[in-house]
Amino acid sequence: MIGWLKALAKAHWPRLHLSAILFGTLLFVASLPGVAALSLRVYENTLVQQTESELIAQSVVLAAAYKAAWYDAAHAPQPDPSARPLAPEAPAIDLRTMPVLPRAPAGVRAGAADPRALQVAARLRPMVGDAVAVTLTGTRLLDAHGIVVLGRGDAGQSLAGLAEVRAALAGHSATVLRERSAAEMADWRAALSRAYAIRVHHARPVIADGKVIGVVMVTRSLLNGAAAPGAPGTAPGAAAVSGAVAVPGGWFDRAPGMPDGLVLVLPPVSLVCWLRIDEAAGGELGL
């Protein structure tokens, strides 16, 4: 069988000169950087869309809890959830076409928030706290005027001026990309990977009786998916190993915290994976 295949190949495969072989080899090697750059962009876009999908799922659950607590605060009967048609929501971010907005400005002091929304925030505070501790997602609950009723030290401030919040107050969920801190934008890693210095912001309206009663706003960067440095119950080496195993792609000779002689072999890692691992490990890799 093998002899027959070799004979067939010799009969139909032209004899190549050494110059043609060398030219093909050099052309292949020269194309590798471009192929690698294209693969990196595709992978970064996949990471962004995965982050958006997670934020959509989290915001949907929080919006449903917000709505249920809204009715409970007024001792009103809950609407029948079976009457709502199915409406799956797919990620829509595309790094090639979506602009990266400046970092979100601080909120402005506003008047008193909706008292009923404040009651909802008090009911959901334990739930939101537990979710944030695990998902590492920045979470804020807003009333129908865009005033924060549950946030990260910014309760009572208005975020109605943000583009994503304006869309949510109009009854439409919105996702935008925003820059991270100035220090992270100036980091040399931001020049190598566009995904390093961006943060995904998603705002979802909470609709009851045909009107917007509040907004769920969730934000997250792409590089903290494995574990946060210094997270309770997480050793620095464990964070790095989690990052290496969780992301697709990557060879990793020895993770920080692994004993000498123990080798972890995985597929080749991309630049973004290395940056995620280094950040989760608190810079132990020196990247």
N, C-alpha and C positions, 0 to 999 in steps of 0.2 A: 504493500500500500504506500509506504513512504517512498520507495523507489519510483513508483508510478507518478506520485506527486512531484518528485524532483525532476523527472523527465518532462512532465507537463510544464513546469515552471521554466526549464531551460528552453523549451520550444517556443514559448510565448513571451518570455521576459528578455528584453534587449540587453546586450552586453554593454555595461556602463564603463565609461572611461574614468580614470582616477580623478580627473578634473571635475567631472560631473558629480562624483561621490563627495569630493571636498566641498564643492559649491552647495550641494544639498545639506551637508552637515553644518556648514557655516550659516546658511539661511535658517536652518532649524534653531540653532543656538541664538541667532540674532532675534528671532521672533519670541523667544521665551520671556523676556521682560514685558513685552506687550501683552502676552497671554496672561502672565501673572498679574499685571495691573488690572486687566479686564476681569479676571477671576476675583480679585480683591474687591472691586467695585460691586460686582454681583453679590458677593458674600456680605458686604456691608449693608447693601440694600435689604438683603434677607434678614439681617439682624434688626434693622430698623422696623421692618414690617412685623417681625416677631414681637418686638417690644410694643408696637401699637396694638397688636392682637391681645396681648396681656392686659394692656390698659383698658381696652374696650371691654373685656370680660369683667375686670374689676369694677369699672364704672357702672356697668349694667347692674351688677349685684347691689352696689351701694345706692344706685338710683331707685331700685326696687325697695330697698330697706327704707330709704328716705320717704318714699311715697306711702309705704305702710305705716311708718311712724307719724306721718302727716295726718292720716285718717284717725289713728289712735289718739293723737293729741286732741282732736275735736270730738272723739267718741262717735265717729261717723262709720257707717258700714263700709267694708272693703268692697271694691268693684270685683266682678267676676273675671279672673285672669284668663279663662278659657275663651272669652270673647275676642281677645286680641289675636290678629293673624300673625303667622310666622314672618319675621323680618330679620334674617341673618345679616350681619354687618361685617364686611370684609375689610382688611386694612387697605388704605389707599395711598400711603406714603410712597413717593418715588424720589430718591436722592438726586436723580438726574434733572428733574424738573421742578421740584418743590424748593422754594427759597428758604434759607435759614434766617429767621427773624432775630433781632437783637434780644439780649437777655431781658426777661420780663421786668419792668420797672416795679418799684415798691408800690403797694396800694396807697390810696389816699384816704385820709380820715373821712368818714361819712356819718350820716345821722344814725339813729337807732335802727337796728335790724328788726325784721319781722318777728314779733314775739313767738308766733307759732313755729317759725323756723328755728328759733333758739331752743324751743322745747324738743324739736326733732334732733338738733345737734346734741343736746344733753342725753337723749336716749341712745344715740348712735356712737357716742364717744368711746365706750369700751370696745365696741365692735371695730371701729376704725383704728383704734390703738393696737389691737391684736393683729389686724391685717397689715398695718404698716410695719410692725416689728418683723414680719415674715417676708413680705414682698418688697420692702425697702422703697416703697412708692410714696412720693410726696402727695398727700391727699388733703383737699380742702372742700368743705361744703359751703355753698353760698345760698343766700335767699333769692327771692324773685327780682331783686334790684341789684344783684351782683355784690352784695356785702357779705364778707366772710363771717360765718357763724361758727365754724369749726376749722381751725387751721394750725399753723405752726408759729404761734406768737403774733399773728396778724389779724386776730379776730376783731371785727368792727371796722376793718378797712375795706374799701371798695375796689374790686378788680374789674369793674364793668368796662373799663377802657381797653382791656386786652381783646385782641381780635377773636380768639377762641371763645372767650366768655360772651362777647357780643353775639356771636353766632348761636351759642347755647341759649341765651336769653330770648333769641328770636325763634327758638324751637328746633334748632338743628344741632346735632353733635358735630364737633370739629376737632381736627388734629393738626397741630403745627409743629414745626421744628424751631427750636430756639438755641442760641448760643449759651454755653455754660459760663463760668466765671472768667474774668479777664486773665487770671493766672493760667487757667487751663487752656484758654484760647492762644496764649503766647507760648505754651509748651511746644517743644519740637515735635512731639508725637502728633500734635494736631495737624502739622504740615504733611505728615506721612499718611494719616488716616482721617478722613473727613468725619467719620463717625465718632472719633474720640472726643470731640469738643462740642457735641450737640446734645440736646435734651428734648425728649418727646413730650409734648403737652397735649392732653386730651380733655375736652370739656363736654359734658353730656347734660342735656336738660332733663329735669324731673317734671313730668307732665301729669296733672291730675284734673279731671273734669274739663279737659280741653284747654287748659292754660298752664303756663310755666309757673311752677311754685318754687323752684330752686334749681341749682346747678351743682353737679359733682365734677370737680376738677382734679385730675390725677396727672402727675408728671414723673418722669423717670429717665435717667441716662442709660446709655447702652452698655456701659462698662462696669456696672455693679451687679450684674445678673447672678454671679455665683455666690458671693457673700460680701458683706461690708466689712472693711478692715476694722477690727476691734469689736465686731458684733458679739453680743453676749453668748457665751458657750461655744465660741468658734476660735480655734487657735489659728495663728497666721499661716502655718503650713497647711492646715486643713482647708483654708479658703483657696489657696493656690491649687491644691489637688482637685477641689471641686470645680474650679474654673477649667482645668485641663480636661477633666472627664466630661463635663457637661456640654462643652462646645464641640461642634463637628470639626474634625481635623486637628492634627497636632502631634508631633513627636515631642516627648518630654523626658529627658534623660534622668534627672533627679530633681524632684520638687523640693522646695524649702521645707524642712522638717522631716524629710524621709531619711532613714538610716543609710549609712554608706553601704554600697554593695547592692542596694535594692534598686532595680531599674524598672521604670514604667515605660512601656513601648506603646505608642499610639501612632495614628497616621500623621502626615506632615501638617504642622500648624501654620496658620496664616499670621500675618502681622497683627491683625486685630485680636486674635486669640492670645498672642504673646502679651499684648498690652493689657488685655483683661486679666490675664494671670498675674502680671506684674503689679497692677493696681490692687487686685484682691490680696496680694501677698504683702502689701505695704511697701513696695519698692525693693523687696529683697533680691529680685533678679537684676536690679541695676539698669533697667531699660529706660 
